């Protein structure tokens, strides 16, 4: 596992309790080693960030973006975050909440093809 800022532990616990509907739906399809038998963690601290989903065996991070991610400020932050994650050897997949609700099968197929 990658190291993380210990201050994020409590924050990640809170995020797990307050998952969005899109996160809950995707989590129901990838939890319990449903992704090729790989363990997936939700709201996992990595470095100085908390990622939505993390699969260490596949070196994969999955991020779900709600409407707030489409502002210029959030795009900049997300870009910085993605560059960091890639620099430590992870692959990052981003999906919009809408994609999860409207085309879950395609989202799962994409995840499956990368993992």
Backbone torsions as a table, in degrees:
resi	resn	phi	psi	omega
1	UNK	NA	148.9	177.2
2	UNK	-78.7	150.2	176.0
3	UNK	-69.5	158.3	178.6
4	UNK	-149.3	161.9	177.3
5	UNK	-69.6	117.9	-176.4
6	UNK	-59.1	-24.5	179.2
7	UNK	-67.0	-15.8	-177.9
8	UNK	-84.3	-11.5	-175.3
9	UNK	-59.2	-49.8	-179.6
10	UNK	-64.6	-40.6	178.6
11	UNK	-61.7	-43.1	-179.3
12	UNK	-66.5	-34.8	176.2
13	UNK	-62.5	-42.1	179.3
14	UNK	-64.2	-41.8	179.1
15	UNK	-62.9	-36.3	177.9
16	UNK	-63.9	-35.2	179.3
17	UNK	-75.7	-23.0	-174.9
18	UNK	-116.1	38.8	-178.6
19	UNK	-61.8	147.1	176.2
20	UNK	-74.1	166.5	178.7
21	UNK	-62.1	-38.3	179.1
22	UNK	-65.5	-41.9	178.3
23	UNK	-63.7	-41.4	178.5
24	UNK	-61.6	-42.6	-179.0
25	UNK	-64.7	-49.1	179.7
26	UNK	-64.1	-42.2	179.1
27	UNK	-57.3	-37.3	-179.5
28	UNK	-64.4	-20.3	-177.9
29	UNK	-99.6	-14.6	-177.1
30	UNK	-120.9	-5.8	-179.6
31	UNK	-74.8	166.7	174.9
32	UNK	62.3	34.9	177.0
33	UNK	61.5	31.6	176.7
34	UNK	-74.3	-15.5	-179.6
35	UNK	-93.3	88.3	177.9
36	UNK	55.6	24.7	-178.5
37	UNK	79.9	7.7	-179.3
38	UNK	-89.3	143.0	174.0
39	UNK	-73.3	134.4	175.6
40	UNK	-122.8	135.3	178.2
41	UNK	-107.2	148.1	177.7
42	UNK	-111.6	147.1	179.4
43	UNK	47.4	59.5	-173.6
44	UNK	-100.2	126.2	174.7
45	UNK	-69.5	129.5	174.5
46	UNK	-136.7	119.2	-176.8
47	UNK	62.3	-125.8	178.4
48	UNK	-104.4	19.6	-178.2
49	UNK	-124.7	161.3	168.9
50	UNK	-116.5	119.9	-179.1
51	UNK	-97.0	153.8	-178.1
52	UNK	-63.4	-52.3	-179.7
53	UNK	-139.7	142.4	-178.0
54	UNK	-139.0	127.6	176.0
55	UNK	-117.6	99.1	-175.9
56	UNK	-63.2	-36.6	-177.9
57	UNK	-64.0	-31.8	179.2
58	UNK	-98.8	1.1	-175.2
59	UNK	50.6	47.8	-171.9
60	UNK	-125.7	133.7	172.7
61	UNK	-115.7	134.6	177.1
62	UNK	-118.8	125.1	179.9
63	UNK	-117.2	136.0	174.2
64	UNK	-110.0	128.4	-175.3
65	UNK	-110.2	120.1	171.7
66	UNK	-85.6	-175.9	-176.6
67	UNK	-56.3	-32.1	-178.0
68	UNK	-65.3	-17.6	-178.5
69	UNK	-79.8	-3.3	-176.0
70	UNK	-101.5	8.4	172.4
71	UNK	-80.5	159.6	180.0
72	UNK	-59.9	-42.2	-179.6
73	UNK	-61.8	-45.7	-178.4
74	UNK	-70.2	-34.6	175.8
75	UNK	-61.9	-40.2	178.1
76	UNK	-64.3	-46.7	178.9
77	UNK	-61.9	-45.2	180.0
78	UNK	-63.0	-38.4	178.1
79	UNK	-63.2	-43.6	177.8
80	UNK	-62.3	-44.0	179.7
81	UNK	-62.8	-46.1	179.6
82	UNK	-62.5	-41.2	178.7
83	UNK	-61.3	-41.9	177.4
84	UNK	-61.5	-49.8	-177.2
85	UNK	-60.3	-41.5	177.5
86	UNK	-65.4	-38.0	-178.8
87	UNK	-64.4	-23.0	177.6
88	UNK	-99.3	14.8	172.0
89	UNK	91.9	15.9	-179.4
90	UNK	-101.3	151.9	171.3
91	UNK	-99.6	141.3	-177.2
92	UNK	-119.8	125.5	172.8
93	UNK	-111.3	132.7	177.3
94	UNK	-119.6	134.8	176.0
95	UNK	-132.4	149.1	173.6
96	UNK	-81.8	155.5	174.7
97	UNK	-55.6	-39.9	-179.2
98	UNK	-59.1	-42.5	178.1
99	UNK	-58.4	-42.1	-179.6
100	UNK	-62.3	-44.5	-178.3
101	UNK	-73.1	-37.7	-172.7
102	UNK	-93.4	-23.0	-176.9
103	UNK	-148.8	57.1	-177.5
104	UNK	-57.4	-38.5	-179.7
105	UNK	-58.9	-45.2	179.5
106	UNK	-65.4	-38.6	177.9
107	UNK	-62.0	-47.3	-179.7
108	UNK	-64.7	-38.2	177.5
109	UNK	-63.4	-40.6	178.2
110	UNK	-63.8	-47.1	178.3
111	UNK	-59.3	-46.9	-178.7
112	UNK	-60.3	-39.7	-178.0
113	UNK	-69.8	-25.9	-179.4
114	UNK	-88.3	-34.9	-174.9
115	UNK	-69.2	NA	NA
